[in-house]
């Protein structure tokens, strides 16, 4: 009877943040946007999003899309 070596997990490569962001949307290239906001506003946003069970990022995108509609 012969035994092989024990199975090993393949080592995963560290994920590049840009690759991760771009892999989330195949529709359009994404750009990173960083903005500093008051802590109190962040807390209100986070609380409201958590209570609705929605993602903060998605809510911010909705507001930006509404304000900067493509029809203007």
Secondary structure, DSSP 8 states (H G I E B T S, - for coil): ----------------HHHHHHHT-SSS----------HHHHHHHHHHHHHHT--HHHHHHHHHHHHT-TT-
